[in-house]
Amino acid sequence: MRRILMHRPWKQLFHDYNLAAGRVWTLILLWIGIAPYLFFRSITVPKLAK
């Protein structure tokens, strides 16, 4: 979608998401996707009884 709206070539888009070049946007998107699950799971996992 972004490529269509911005009219940018694929090569430039891949450069924007390159972790080796210090682009952390991919990690932010990954965190946004995973964080709710991790927080929900940490709340609902029963604690081990002693």
VMD Tcl script that builds the backbone (N, CA, C; Angstrom):
set m [mol new atoms 150]
animate dup $m
set s [atomselect $m all]
$s set {name element resname resid chain x y z} {
  {N N MET 1 A 0.827 -1.188 0.000}
  {CA C MET 1 A 0.000 0.000 0.000}
  {C C MET 1 A 0.876 1.258 0.000}
  {N N ARG 2 A 1.895 1.239 0.852}
  {CA C ARG 2 A 2.760 2.411 0.945}
  {C C ARG 2 A 3.457 2.679 -0.396}
  {N N ARG 3 A 3.886 1.613 -1.047}
  {CA C ARG 3 A 4.587 1.783 -2.317}
  {C C ARG 3 A 3.671 2.444 -3.339}
  {N N ILE 4 A 2.425 2.063 -3.346}
  {CA C ILE 4 A 1.469 2.627 -4.301}
  {C C ILE 4 A 1.226 4.102 -3.995}
  {N N LEU 5 A 1.071 4.428 -2.712}
  {CA C LEU 5 A 0.785 5.810 -2.345}
  {C C LEU 5 A 1.984 6.734 -2.547}
  {N N MET 6 A 3.173 6.241 -2.252}
  {CA C MET 6 A 4.367 7.076 -2.313}
  {C C MET 6 A 5.073 7.019 -3.670}
  {N N HIS 7 A 4.710 6.065 -4.518}
  {CA C HIS 7 A 5.343 5.893 -5.837}
  {C C HIS 7 A 6.850 5.727 -5.706}
  {N N ARG 8 A 7.252 4.888 -4.752}
  {CA C ARG 8 A 8.674 4.642 -4.520}
  {C C ARG 8 A 9.045 3.279 -5.075}
  {N N PRO 9 A 10.261 3.132 -5.600}
  {CA C PRO 9 A 10.690 1.826 -6.125}
  {C C PRO 9 A 10.927 0.819 -4.992}
  {N N TRP 10 A 10.838 -0.468 -5.332}
  {CA C TRP 10 A 11.014 -1.524 -4.346}
  {C C TRP 10 A 12.382 -1.444 -3.679}
  {N N LYS 11 A 13.403 -1.127 -4.437}
  {CA C LYS 11 A 14.759 -1.057 -3.892}
  {C C LYS 11 A 14.831 -0.045 -2.741}
  {N N GLN 12 A 14.195 1.077 -2.911}
  {CA C GLN 12 A 14.195 2.097 -1.861}
  {C C GLN 12 A 13.390 1.640 -0.642}
  {N N LEU 13 A 12.296 0.936 -0.873}
  {CA C LEU 13 A 11.502 0.419 0.245}
  {C C LEU 13 A 12.274 -0.625 1.032}
  {N N PHE 14 A 12.979 -1.522 0.346}
  {CA C PHE 14 A 13.786 -2.520 1.042}
  {C C PHE 14 A 14.893 -1.850 1.834}
  {N N HIS 15 A 15.429 -0.776 1.343}
  {CA C HIS 15 A 16.447 -0.030 2.075}
  {C C HIS 15 A 15.855 0.568 3.357}
  {N N ASP 16 A 14.631 1.030 3.306}
  {CA C ASP 16 A 13.977 1.614 4.479}
  {C C ASP 16 A 13.739 0.590 5.590}
  {N N TYR 17 A 13.617 -0.686 5.234}
  {CA C TYR 17 A 13.342 -1.732 6.217}
  {C C TYR 17 A 14.560 -2.607 6.493}
  {N N ASN 18 A 15.764 -2.132 6.182}
  {CA C ASN 18 A 16.988 -2.893 6.342}
  {C C ASN 18 A 17.508 -2.769 7.773}
  {N N LEU 19 A 17.431 -3.869 8.540}
  {CA C LEU 19 A 17.898 -3.847 9.928}
  {C C LEU 19 A 19.413 -3.660 10.008}
  {N N ALA 20 A 20.133 -4.190 9.041}
  {CA C ALA 20 A 21.590 -4.067 9.050}
  {C C ALA 20 A 22.031 -2.611 8.899}
  {N N ALA 21 A 21.193 -1.790 8.306}
  {CA C ALA 21 A 21.508 -0.369 8.120}
  {C C ALA 21 A 20.995 0.473 9.292}
  {N N GLY 22 A 20.499 -0.182 10.336}
  {CA C GLY 22 A 20.026 0.547 11.507}
  {C C GLY 22 A 18.588 0.986 11.428}
  {N N ARG 23 A 17.847 0.448 10.499}
  {CA C ARG 23 A 16.426 0.797 10.383}
  {C C ARG 23 A 15.628 -0.083 11.326}
  {N N VAL 24 A 15.059 0.486 12.351}
  {CA C VAL 24 A 14.370 -0.292 13.383}
  {C C VAL 24 A 12.852 -0.312 13.212}
  {N N TRP 25 A 12.350 0.265 12.160}
  {CA C TRP 25 A 10.901 0.304 11.927}
  {C C TRP 25 A 10.307 -1.104 11.908}
  {N N THR 26 A 11.029 -2.062 11.345}
  {CA C THR 26 A 10.549 -3.439 11.305}
  {C C THR 26 A 10.383 -3.982 12.718}
  {N N LEU 27 A 11.312 -3.673 13.602}
  {CA C LEU 27 A 11.214 -4.142 14.990}
  {C C LEU 27 A 10.038 -3.496 15.709}
  {N N ILE 28 A 9.762 -2.259 15.405}
  {CA C ILE 28 A 8.618 -1.570 16.015}
  {C C ILE 28 A 7.313 -2.230 15.570}
  {N N LEU 29 A 7.205 -2.528 14.299}
  {CA C LEU 29 A 5.997 -3.204 13.800}
  {C C LEU 29 A 5.848 -4.584 14.424}
  {N N LEU 30 A 6.952 -5.291 14.548}
  {CA C LEU 30 A 6.927 -6.610 15.169}
  {C C LEU 30 A 6.486 -6.506 16.628}
  {N N TRP 31 A 7.017 -5.541 17.362}
  {CA C TRP 31 A 6.648 -5.344 18.768}
  {C C TRP 31 A 5.162 -5.005 18.910}
  {N N ILE 32 A 4.654 -4.147 18.025}
  {CA C ILE 32 A 3.238 -3.780 18.070}
  {C C ILE 32 A 2.361 -5.001 17.841}
  {N N GLY 33 A 2.820 -5.918 17.007}
  {CA C GLY 33 A 2.051 -7.126 16.736}
  {C C GLY 33 A 2.112 -8.154 17.847}
  {N N ILE 34 A 3.247 -8.264 18.519}
  {CA C ILE 34 A 3.452 -9.314 19.509}
  {C C ILE 34 A 3.138 -8.868 20.936}
  {N N ALA 35 A 3.351 -7.610 21.258}
  {CA C ALA 35 A 3.214 -7.119 22.637}
  {C C ALA 35 A 1.856 -7.416 23.275}
  {N N PRO 36 A 0.741 -7.179 22.607}
  {CA C PRO 36 A -0.551 -7.465 23.262}
  {C C PRO 36 A -0.680 -8.931 23.679}
  {N N TYR 37 A -0.230 -9.833 22.834}
  {CA C TYR 37 A -0.277 -11.255 23.170}
  {C C TYR 37 A 0.589 -11.562 24.388}
  {N N LEU 38 A 1.800 -11.024 24.408}
  {CA C LEU 38 A 2.703 -11.283 25.527}
  {C C LEU 38 A 2.153 -10.732 26.836}
  {N N PHE 39 A 1.602 -9.528 26.814}
  {CA C PHE 39 A 1.033 -8.949 28.029}
  {C C PHE 39 A -0.189 -9.729 28.497}
  {N N PHE 40 A -1.057 -10.105 27.572}
  {CA C PHE 40 A -2.237 -10.878 27.937}
  {C C PHE 40 A -1.829 -12.213 28.529}
  {N N ARG 41 A -0.869 -12.845 27.916}
  {CA C ARG 41 A -0.419 -14.144 28.401}
  {C C ARG 41 A 0.226 -14.027 29.789}
  {N N SER 42 A 0.985 -12.978 30.015}
  {CA C SER 42 A 1.624 -12.825 31.330}
  {C C SER 42 A 0.595 -12.599 32.443}
  {N N ILE 43 A -0.542 -12.053 32.102}
  {CA C ILE 43 A -1.588 -11.810 33.090}
  {C C ILE 43 A -2.396 -13.076 33.348}
  {N N THR 44 A -2.666 -13.870 32.303}
  {CA C THR 44 A -3.570 -15.011 32.431}
  {C C THR 44 A -2.898 -16.324 32.762}
  {N N VAL 45 A -1.591 -16.406 32.695}
  {CA C VAL 45 A -0.900 -17.662 33.029}
  {C C VAL 45 A -0.970 -17.860 34.536}
  {N N PRO 46 A -1.532 -18.997 34.975}
  {CA C PRO 46 A -1.638 -19.222 36.422}
  {C C PRO 46 A -0.246 -19.408 37.027}
  {N N LYS 47 A -0.085 -18.886 38.227}
  {CA C LYS 47 A 1.171 -19.010 38.939}
  {C C LYS 47 A 1.265 -20.408 39.538}
  {N N LEU 48 A 2.461 -20.967 39.619}
  {CA C LEU 48 A 2.650 -22.281 40.200}
  {C C LEU 48 A 2.458 -22.204 41.713}
  {N N ALA 49 A 1.693 -23.152 42.216}
  {CA C ALA 49 A 1.433 -23.203 43.655}
  {C C ALA 49 A 2.652 -23.780 44.371}
  {N N LYS 50 A 2.953 -23.221 45.531}
  {CA C LYS 50 A 4.084 -23.717 46.318}
  {C C LYS 50 A 3.626 -24.720 47.340}
}
mol reanalyze $m
mol bondsrecalc $m
mol representation Tube
mol addrep $m
